[in-house]
Amino acid sequence: MLQALHDLLAPAAMARTTLVLNHVLAAEPAATERLRAHAGRRVLLQPQGWPTLLPPLPRLAFAITPAGLLDWDAMGDGLPADLAVRFDASNPALLAARALTGETPAVDIDGDAQLAADVNWLLQNLRWDIEADLARVMPPAAAHQLFRLGSGLARGMQAAAQAAVQAASRFGTPRA
């Protein structure tokens, strides 16, 4: 039962995640221009140590399209990734909390150096302009107010996540 639910939801979640990533990429011409140079290449994210009690993650592989966008590569075709990014996922809650605070996890990278540099540039420079997207579906003043409310909530969640990360760090560090 749970496996069937997972098999149904995971591909749908990845399809929507890919749409959001492409929306953010398309909003920044410099981002798609950088990725166009890598059309046809594959990026594989490899979470290490994912807890066995949690449902398995779907394949986190993306092919770069000629338009400089991403195409989720659910099944793979046996070809190796041009860039493999491995990161510790043994504590997903801590990983998510650190992501909320803007902290990037330590990663091991294998593959094309220029592709790695361009992916790093994307991570450092891309930001989703949520307020502009809201203004497309509601009056600009309402979009601004909703964005301010959401930003305040996000800052509160960030502060809570930062406190949780600090507490987890102190708890996990043996004292002399």
LUMBA-203465 format. One record per residue: residue in three letters; x, y, z of N, C-alpha, C, O in turn. Coordinates in steps of 0.1 Angstrom, whole numbers, plus 5000, padded with zeros to 4 digits. Atoms other than C-alpha are relative to their C-alpha. Example, Ala and Ser with C-alpha at 12.3 -4.5 7.8 and 13.67 -1.06 7.14 Angstrom:
BEGIN
ALA500949885000512349555078500950125000501950125007 SER499149895000513749895071499250115008499750225009 
//
This chain:
BEGIN
MET500849885000500050005000500950135000500750214992 LEU499149885000502750255010500950014988501150124983 GLN499150005012504950154981499250054988499850124980 ALA500949965011502050204957499850155000499950224990 LEU500249854999501450554971501350074997501350174990 HIS498749945003505150634969500350004985500750094979 ASP499850015015505350504933499150104992499550144981 LEU500949915006502450734925500450155002500450234993 LEU499749864997503551054943501450044997501650164993 ALA498649955003507351054938500250054986500850164985 PRO499949945014507251104900499350134999499850224992 ALA500749885001504651364903500750125008500750235003 ALA499349894992506651554930501350044992501650164992 MET498849965008509751534908499750084988500450174984 ALA500449935012507951654878499750155004500150244997 ARG500349864995506651964898501350075004501550195002 THR498749944996510152014913500850054988501450164988 THR499349965012511652024878499350124994500050214988 LEU500749885005508952274867500450125007500750235001 VAL499649884992509852504895501450044997501750154995 LEU498649975004513552474888500150074987500950164985 ASN500049945013512952554852499450145000499950224992 HIS500649874999510752844861501150105005501250215000 VAL499049914994513552994882501250024990501750134988 LEU499049985010516152924855499650094989500450174984 ALA500549925012514053074827499950155004500050234995 ALA500149864996513653394847501350075000501450205001 GLU498649945000517453454846500749964987501249854986 PRO499350035013518853464810501449955002501949874994 ALA498650044998522453434823500049855004501049785001 ALA500050144995521453104840499849904988500649804986 THR500250095012520052944808501150014990501549914984 GLU498849985009522953084788501149915005501849844996 ARG498950094995525452904811499749854998500649784994 LEU500350145001523552584809499949954985500149834982 ARG500150035014523052594771501449944995501449854987 ALA498650055004526852534768500149855004501049784999 HIS499950144995526252194786498849924995498549815001 ALA501250085005523252074765500449864998501449834992 GLY499850145001522951704766500749935011500849815012 ARG499350064989524951654797499149975012497950025012 ARG500850044989523651494828500650035014501850025016 VAL499649974986523851594865499249905009498049895008 LEU500650104991523251324891500250045015501450065019 LEU499949974985522551414928499949875007498949795005 GLN500050134993523451124950500050025015501150035021 PRO500049994985522251144986500649875006500249765002 GLN499350114994524450925008499449975014499150075021 GLY500550034986523050745039498650035003498250045014 TRP501549974998519350805033499449905010499649785008 PRO500550104990517550645063499049904993498249934985 THR500850115006516050315054498550005005497749944999 LEU501349994995512950385075499150104992497950094992 LEU500749905008511950665051499849944986500649854981 PRO500150055014510650595016501250044992501850154994 PRO498849965008513450594990499750124992498650144987 LEU500149885009514150904971499949954985500549854982 PRO499950035014513450904934501450034994502250105001 ARG498749975007516350914910500150154998499250214992 LEU499849855001517751274912501050034989502150084992 ALA499249985012519151294877499350094991498150084988 PHE500649915009518651574853500950024988502150024989 ALA499349975012519651624817499850154996498750204999 ILE500149865004520351974804499650004986500149944977 THR500649995013518252064774500750114992501550194997 PRO499449905009519352274744499650145004500350245000 ALA500549864995517252564759500750045013500450155017 GLY499349964988519452564790499149975012499350035023 LEU500950044989516652404812500349865004501349804998 LEU499850144995516452074830498949914996497749954995 ASP500950105003514751754821500349895010501449835010 TRP499850104990514251504849500249874993499449834985 ASP499650135006515851174840499649895009500449845017 ALA500550094990513650934859500649864999501049805010 MET499650145001514850604845501549994997502149885000 GLY498650015004518250684832500149914987499249834985 ASP499950095012519550514800501349935000501849884990 GLY498850074999522650354813501350084998502450045001 LEU498849915002524950644804500450065013499650105022 PRO499549944987527150784832499750155000499550214990 ALA500349864998526451124846501350084997502450034999 ASP498849915003528751414834500450075013501650115014 LEU499749944988528551554869499349925011498049925011 ALA500750074989527851354901500350085013501550115016 VAL499949924988527251544933499549915012498349885012 ARG500450084989527251334965500050095013500850175015 PHE500149934988526051464998499449915011498749825008 ASP500550084989525251335033498650035002498250145005 ALA501449984998521551275036499549915012498449875013 SER500450094989521651055068499150065010498449995017 ASN500949944991519751315087499250114992499650224991 PRO500749915009517151465063499450135007499450235001 ALA500549884993515651695090501150115001500850234999 LEU498949904998519051855097500450064986500750174985 LEU499749955014519751875059499050114996499450214991 ALA501049915004516452055054500150135008500050245003 ALA499849894991517052285084501150094995501150214995 ARG498849925005520452385071499750064986500150184984 ALA500449945013518952445036499150125003499350224995 LEU500949894997516352675052500950125004500550245002 THR499249904996519152875067501050054989501850144992 GLY499149965011520952905034501349935000502249964991 GLU498750074999523752675044500049884989499149804989 THR499950115010524852445015500849885007501849915014 PRO499450114994525852095025501449974994501750024983 ALA498750055005529351955021499749904989498949814991 VAL500250095011529551774988501349954994502350014995 ASP498950065008531851544968499550014986498449964983 ILE500449985014531851624931501049924992502249924993 ASP499250075010533051394903499550044986498350054984 GLY500549985013532951494867500650134994501750184998 ASP499649885008533251794843500250125009499350175015 ALA499749894992534952084860499350134996498850205005 GLN500749885004533352354839498549995003497950095007 LEU501450024997529852204844499950025015498950095020 ALA500049984985530652194882500050155003499350205012 ALA499949864997531652564881498750074997498350165004 ASP501349935003528452664863498949965009498150055012 VAL501050044990526252464886500250085013499250125019 ASN499749924988528052634915499550144999499050205008 TRP500549865003527352974899498550015002498050115008 LEU501550004999523652884897499650005014498750085018 LEU500350014986523552784933500250135008499550175017 GLN499649884993525253104944499150124995498950225003 ASN500649875006523253354921498649994997497950104996 LEU501450015003519853224914499150025012499349965022 ARG501049984989516853344935498750014993498550064982 TRP501450005005513153294929499450135004499350165016 ASP500749884997511353624926498549975002497749984992 ILE501450054997508153504943499150124999497950104994 GLU500949885001506753864945499650034986498450064984 ALA500449985014506853904908499149904994498249934987 ASP500950105005505153574902498650025006497650005000 LEU501349974994502453664927499350124993498150124991 ALA500649885007501954004909499449964987498650044981 ARG500650045012501053814878498649945002497849944992 VAL501350054998497953664894499150085010498050045012 MET500849924991496853934918500550144999501650174993 PRO499549865000497154314922501450015006501649955016 PRO498649994995500754424928500050045015500949995022 ALA500049964986499854584962499749875009500449855019 ALA500350124992498354254974501149904999501449835009 ALA498850095001501254054960501150055009501849965016 HIS498949954991503654284979499749965015500649925022 GLN500450034986501754235012500149855003500649815013 LEU499950144998501453865007501549955001501949875009 PHE498650035000505153844999500750045013501549975019 ARG499449964988506054045030499649915012500449875020 LEU500450104990503953815052500749874998501249815008 GLY499250135002505553505036501450025004502049925009 SER498549984997509053655040500150005015501149955021 GLY499950004986508353715077499949865006500649835015 LEU500250134995507153365082501349924996501849845004 ALA498850075003510253235063501150045009501949955013 ARG498949964990512553445085499849935013500849895019 GLY500350074988510853295115500449855000501049805009 MET499750145002511252945102501649984999502149895004 GLN498550005001514953025093500650015014501549935017 ALA499449994987515653135128499849885008500749835016 ALA500350134992513952825143500949894994501549815002 ALA499150105005515952605119501450025004502149935007 GLN498749974995519152785128500249965014501249905018 ALA499950044986518452735165500149845001500849795009 ALA500050155000517752365158501349944996501849855001 VAL498750045004520952325139501150025010501949935013 GLN499049974990522952485166499849915012500849865018 ALA500250094989521252275193500449864996501049795005 ALA499650145004521851955173501549995000502149895003 SER498550005000525552055169500549995014501549925016 ARG499550004986525952115206499749865006500549815014 PHE500450134995524051795214500949894995501349795003 GLY499250115006526251585191501450015003502249924999 THR498649984997529551725203500349965014499850015023 PRO499650044987531151545232500850115007501550185001 ARG499349904992532351755260501249945008501149825012 ALA498850054993535751725277499850015015500749975022 
//
